[in-house]
């Protein structure tokens, strides 16, 4: 149930998604097909889109619950401890005999990355856990696509039955049932994922940043997209969104980029935290856009998520005292 703080009802961020161990290697540049490049180091860090988004929300002050699955192995044990230390409710994080999910990531000197994910135990995420959580209309349920489509569909049904708000981050890119897209309250995608959902967006990934923003604004203004409320994250080009039929654009702060691996997850977790705190949607988007700009300045995914103090300092610096 939501809690009352002063005169505002504060809900929870309930994340249904993946939990992975990220195996990351830094390289000077990303290899071409068939090419071998030399890495400088191998780092093991907590990750998975579900866990990353849960960490982002929790560090920004949201009461956060993670419904997921890990393996009965060393990776699973380390991930449980990390998430518990982050203050996340992990009673819905089930353990299975399958190996814990793993993501192998290459990050180049510009901070760009390529990722291969092995789902492992994430194939067993059980959305029935939502029935035990006592969801309320004040809660925000975050979904992504590193778990089976059927699990997302079941989670959405539980959330809608409870009146909770729902956010689907349709990442990584894969086909999504039209019924699922139509049922979520907010869809979050990047330009690549939008191109996979909207035929008119097929050329977006090849555009320059300036043309990309203009093209996405035009598409959203024309009603493109499988759902009414849609947020398109554009990396260094910022964010475009259509919320309640109004199209808004947010520029991305110019920052030194170290690693973009968890930026989209940071955005989604921060957006969910803002909604759960009762912020207007536009304000929650503004906070999420700034939070993502902080995450890309740090290496890794889950460990790179900013705190509430980090975000407040950046907001104060941009808006003045």
C-alpha positions, 0 to 999 in steps of 0.5 A: 500500500502507499504511504502518506507523507505530509499531504502527499500519498507516496506509492512504491516502484514495483519492478518486474524484470531481469537480474544479471551479472554483467561481465564488462570489458573496456576496449579502445573501439568496438570490433567489426564482425569477425574482428578481434580487439584487445580489452584492457580489463574484465569487471563483474558488476550487478546488472540486468534491466530489472535490477538496474531500474530497481536500484535507480528508483531506490537510490532516488528515495522510492520504496522499491520492490523487485520481482525477479529470478536468480540462480542458486550460484555464486552470481545469484548470492552476490546479486541478492546481497547487492540488492539487499544493501541497496534497500530494495525489497527482494522477497519476490526475487526467487531462486532457481537451479538455472544459472543466474542471467549474465550480460557480456558487455564491450564498452569503447573509449567513447562510452558506447557499448554492445551487449549480449545477454544470456537470460538463465534464471530470468526465464522463470520470473513469476509475476504471481508474486504481484498478488502477494504485494497488495498493489495499490493505485499509488504504485508504479509497476515497471516492466522491460523485455529481458523476461518472457513476454508471457511474464510481462502480460501476466504482470500487466494484468495484475497491475491493471486489476489493482489500478496501479500505473504501468510503464513498459520499457520495450527494451531490448528490441523484440516484437511486442503484442499489440494488446500489451502495448495498448494496455500500458500507461506509458511506453518508453523506447529509444530510437532503435526500439521505436523503429521496430514498432513504427514503420514510419520510424525505420530510418531514425537510427541513421539520422544526425542528432538534430534531425533525429529530434525533429523527426521524432517530434514530428512522428509523435505530433502526428500520433505515431506509436502504438500507445497514447503516452510514449517516451523516446530516449535519444541519448545525447540528443535528449528525450521526446515524449507525447504525454496526454496529447502534448509533445515535449522535448528535453535536451540532454545536458552536455557531460563527459561520457564514461559508459552508457550501459545503464543510462536507459535503465536509470531513466526508467527507474528515475521516471518511475520514482517520480511518478510514485512520489506524485510528481507531474509526469512532465516533472518526472521526465525532467528528473529522469532525463537529468538522472540519466546524464549522471549515470553515463558519467560513471562506469557500470550499470547498477553501481552507476545509478545516482543518489537523491543527493546527486540529482538534487544537486544537479537540479539546484545547479540548473534551476538556481537556488 
